Amino acid sequence: MKSESECSLSNFETILYKNAEAVVALLDRLLSATPRNGEVTRPAQLLEAMRHAVFNGGKRLRPFLVIESAALFDAIPEPVLHIAAALECVHCYSLIHDDLPSMDDDDIRRGKPTVHKMFDEATAILAGDALLTIAFDILADNANGLSAPIRAGLVLLLARACGLGGMVGGQMLDLAAQKVQYDEKGIITLQTMKTGALLRFACKAGVVAANATMEDQERLAEFGSLVGLAFQLVDDLLDIKKDTGGLGKKTVKDAIAGKATLVTLHDINWIHRQLDRLIEQANDILQPYGKKADILRHVTLFISHRTHSIERYGETM
């Protein structure tokens, strides 16, 4: 017999899956072979590589956070789906580039060949570039139903989340970690940028789309930051606990590269206490929204149970 938490987690996963289906359907239209206004043509191999990266599984956690954060403030669903799709393009671009031989050098992603293995390294680089740029196309296009000020604000937020002081900067710090041993503060800074920046954007973007108050925007952004830190803690635990087959990607990479993580700095009990603390803080942030925020509250529970859902969705959120 399933416990109450297992049942509620199952319900959450159903909602997660339905949101993922909606985002995938939109991405399928946006990444079709038909050129959009202003484009000349869409090269077949480049498009195939982009679609290989986007349509090979994954839980679509970032789009989910956009959608459900917006729903908290009764935003119109269709424009929000475009924000979610744009963010997923950025996420998939980052995975393509992370997997390159000059970066993490991975052959497997979500249990399938990485883009540079399926095609070639040059195509993989260009596919990543194209996914990044099309994300801003999706956000800036007035056809997405968002007002001009909101579109401009989201473009700025995403640029800063995924750029020099966000995800890309975090990737640079991660590469440096092979030679520099970061202390706890340094590791958290790296993780806040590389993993947390897009999760923070996901939660804030939905609130921006709903034209909610600045207080609400910052509250949900902080929720995203805490989710990002919790996600990374679990990710580091999985890296040392799971085999390649279970995760759908190469494991123990950080240990092989000599990178310090919070898991290597502290014992497992400390990690679990820290994870519990982050989950409690994240749930506290949602208190003003009452039961309406129950779906978002389950995000932290879901992250802590990732090992139970890997086989269903593929490893990468």
C-alpha positions in Angstrom: 0.0 0.0 0.0 1.4 3.4 -1.0 2.0 6.1 1.7 0.2 9.5 1.5 3.5 11.1 0.3 4.0 8.4 -2.4 0.4 9.0 -3.7 0.8 12.8 -3.7 4.1 12.4 -5.5 2.5 10.2 -8.1 -0.2 12.9 -8.7 2.6 15.5 -9.0 4.4 13.4 -11.6 1.2 13.2 -13.6 1.0 16.9 -13.7 4.7 17.2 -14.5 4.2 14.8 -17.4 1.1 16.7 -18.8 3.0 20.0 -18.7 6.0 18.3 -20.4 3.7 17.1 -23.2 2.3 20.6 -23.8 5.8 22.1 -24.0 7.1 19.3 -26.3 4.1 19.8 -28.6 4.9 23.5 -28.9 8.6 22.8 -29.4 7.7 20.4 -32.2 6.0 23.2 -34.0 8.7 25.8 -33.3 11.5 23.4 -34.5 9.8 22.3 -37.7 11.5 22.4 -41.1 9.4 25.4 -42.3 11.3 28.6 -42.2 9.8 31.4 -40.1 9.4 34.9 -41.3 12.8 36.4 -42.0 14.6 33.1 -42.3 16.0 31.8 -45.6 16.0 28.1 -44.9 16.6 25.6 -42.1 19.5 23.2 -42.9 18.3 19.6 -42.4 21.3 18.3 -40.5 21.4 21.2 -38.1 17.6 20.9 -37.4 17.9 17.2 -36.9 20.7 17.7 -34.4 18.7 20.3 -32.5 15.7 18.0 -32.4 17.9 15.1 -31.3 18.9 17.2 -28.3 15.4 18.5 -27.5 13.2 15.4 -28.1 15.2 12.6 -26.4 13.4 12.6 -23.0 13.8 14.5 -19.8 11.3 15.6 -17.2 11.1 19.3 -18.4 11.5 20.5 -14.8 12.4 24.1 -15.8 9.3 24.5 -18.1 7.2 23.0 -15.3 8.4 25.6 -12.9 7.6 28.4 -15.4 4.1 27.0 -16.0 3.2 26.4 -12.3 4.7 29.6 -11.0 2.6 31.5 -13.6 -0.5 29.5 -12.7 -0.1 30.6 -9.0 -1.1 34.1 -10.3 -3.6 32.9 -12.9 -1.5 33.9 -15.9 -2.9 33.1 -19.4 -1.5 29.6 -20.2 -0.5 29.9 -23.9 2.0 32.8 -23.6 3.5 31.0 -20.6 4.1 27.9 -22.7 6.3 30.0 -25.0 8.4 31.1 -22.1 8.7 27.5 -21.0 9.7 26.4 -24.5 12.3 29.1 -24.8 13.8 28.1 -21.5 14.0 24.5 -22.5 15.8 25.4 -25.7 18.5 27.2 -23.5 18.7 24.2 -21.2 19.1 21.7 -24.1 21.8 24.0 -25.7 23.7 23.9 -22.4 23.6 20.1 -22.4 24.9 19.9 -25.9 27.9 22.1 -25.1 28.5 20.5 -21.7 28.9 17.1 -23.4 31.5 18.3 -25.9 35.0 16.7 -25.7 36.4 20.1 -24.7 34.0 20.3 -21.8 32.6 17.3 -19.8 33.4 14.9 -22.7 30.3 12.7 -22.5 29.2 10.1 -25.0 25.7 9.5 -23.4 22.9 11.8 -22.5 19.5 10.5 -21.3 20.6 7.0 -22.3 21.3 8.0 -26.0 24.3 9.2 -27.9 25.2 12.8 -27.3 24.8 15.2 -30.2 28.5 15.3 -31.1 28.5 11.5 -31.1 25.3 11.2 -33.1 26.5 13.8 -35.7 29.9 15.5 -35.3 31.5 18.1 -33.1 31.0 21.0 -35.4 27.3 20.2 -35.9 26.9 19.9 -32.1 28.4 23.4 -31.5 26.1 24.9 -34.1 23.0 23.1 -32.8 23.7 24.5 -29.4 24.2 28.0 -30.9 21.0 27.7 -32.8 19.0 26.5 -29.7 20.3 29.4 -27.7 19.4 32.0 -30.3 16.0 30.5 -31.1 15.1 30.8 -27.4 15.4 34.6 -27.7 13.4 34.5 -31.0 10.6 32.7 -29.1 10.6 35.2 -26.3 10.8 38.3 -28.4 8.2 37.3 -31.0 5.0 39.2 -30.6 3.1 36.1 -31.8 3.6 34.6 -28.3 0.9 36.7 -26.9 3.0 38.6 -24.3 3.0 42.4 -24.1 6.1 44.2 -25.4 7.3 45.3 -21.9 7.0 41.8 -20.6 8.8 40.3 -23.6 11.6 42.8 -23.2 11.9 42.1 -19.5 12.0 38.4 -20.0 14.7 38.7 -22.7 16.8 40.6 -20.3 16.2 38.2 -17.4 17.1 35.2 -19.5 20.2 36.8 -21.0 21.5 37.4 -17.5 20.5 34.0 -16.2 22.3 32.1 -19.0 25.2 34.4 -19.6 28.4 35.7 -18.1 27.1 36.1 -14.6 24.8 33.1 -14.8 24.9 29.6 -16.3 27.8 30.1 -18.7 29.9 31.8 -16.0 29.1 28.9 -13.8 30.3 26.5 -16.4 33.6 28.4 -16.6 34.0 28.1 -12.8 33.2 24.4 -13.1 36.0 23.9 -15.7 38.4 25.7 -13.4 37.4 23.3 -10.6 39.6 20.7 -12.2 42.6 22.7 -11.2 41.3 24.8 -8.2 39.9 23.3 -5.1 36.9 25.4 -4.1 35.8 25.8 -0.5 32.1 25.5 0.5 31.4 29.1 -0.5 33.1 28.7 -3.8 31.2 25.5 -4.6 27.8 27.1 -3.7 28.7 30.1 -5.9 29.5 27.8 -8.8 26.3 25.8 -8.3 24.1 28.9 -7.9 25.3 30.1 -11.3 25.7 26.8 -13.4 22.5 25.0 -12.2 20.6 27.5 -10.1 20.4 30.5 -12.5 18.0 28.9 -14.9 15.8 27.4 -12.1 15.6 30.9 -10.6 14.7 32.3 -13.9 12.0 29.6 -14.4 10.2 30.5 -11.2 10.5 34.3 -11.7 9.6 34.3 -15.4 6.2 32.8 -14.7 5.4 35.5 -12.2 6.6 38.2 -14.6 4.3 36.8 -17.3 1.4 37.1 -14.8 2.4 40.7 -14.2 2.5 40.1 -10.4 4.2 42.3 -7.9 8.0 42.7 -7.5 7.6 41.1 -4.1 6.0 38.0 -5.6 8.7 37.9 -8.3 11.5 38.0 -5.9 9.8 35.5 -3.6 9.4 32.9 -6.3 12.9 33.7 -7.6 14.2 32.8 -4.1 12.2 29.6 -4.2 13.9 28.8 -7.5 17.3 29.4 -6.0 16.6 27.0 -3.1 15.3 24.4 -5.6 18.5 24.8 -7.5 20.7 24.1 -4.5 18.6 21.1 -3.5 18.7 19.8 -7.0 22.5 20.0 -7.1 22.9 18.3 -3.8 20.9 15.3 -5.1 22.7 15.4 -8.4 26.1 15.1 -6.6 24.7 12.2 -4.5 23.5 10.4 -7.6 26.8 10.9 -9.2 28.5 8.8 -6.6 25.6 6.3 -6.0 24.2 5.4 -9.4 25.8 3.5 -12.3 25.8 4.8 -15.8 22.9 2.6 -16.9 20.6 3.9 -14.1 21.3 7.5 -14.8 21.6 7.5 -18.5 24.9 9.3 -18.4 28.5 8.8 -17.3 28.8 8.8 -13.4 31.5 9.7 -10.9 32.8 12.3 -13.3 33.5 14.9 -10.6 35.6 12.4 -8.7 37.6 11.4 -11.8 38.2 15.0 -12.6 39.3 15.8 -9.1 36.5 18.3 -8.5 35.3 19.2 -5.0 31.6 19.1 -4.3 29.6 19.5 -1.1 29.3 15.7 -1.0 33.1 15.4 -1.0 33.5 18.1 1.6 31.0 16.8 4.0 29.6 13.4 5.1 26.3 12.0 3.8 24.4 12.8 7.0 25.4 16.5 6.6 24.1 16.4 3.0 20.8 15.0 4.0 20.4 17.5 6.8 21.2 20.3 4.4 18.7 19.0 1.9 16.0 18.9 4.5 16.8 22.5 5.5 16.6 23.7 1.9 13.3 21.9 1.4 11.9 23.5 4.6 13.1 27.0 3.5 11.6 26.5 0.0 8.2 25.5 1.5 8.3 28.4 4.0 8.6 30.8 1.1 5.4 29.5 -0.4 3.3 29.9 2.8 1.6 33.2 1.7 0.0 31.4 -1.2 -1.7 28.6 0.8 -3.0 25.5 -0.8 -2.7 27.1 -4.2 1.1 26.5 -4.0 0.8 22.8 -3.2 2.0 21.7 -6.7 5.1 23.8 -6.3 5.7 22.4 -2.8 5.9 19.0 -4.3 8.9 20.0 -6.5 11.2 19.7 -3.5 9.8 16.3 -2.6 10.2 15.2 -6.2 13.8 16.3 -6.3 14.6 14.4 -3.1 13.0 11.3 -4.7 14.8 11.6 -8.0 16.3 8.1 -7.8 12.8 6.6 -7.9 11.8 8.4 -11.1 14.9 8.2 -13.2 13.8 5.2 -15.2 10.5 6.8 -16.1 11.7 10.1 -17.4 15.4 9.9 -18.1 18.1 11.4 -15.9 18.2 15.0 -16.9 15.6 17.4 -15.6 
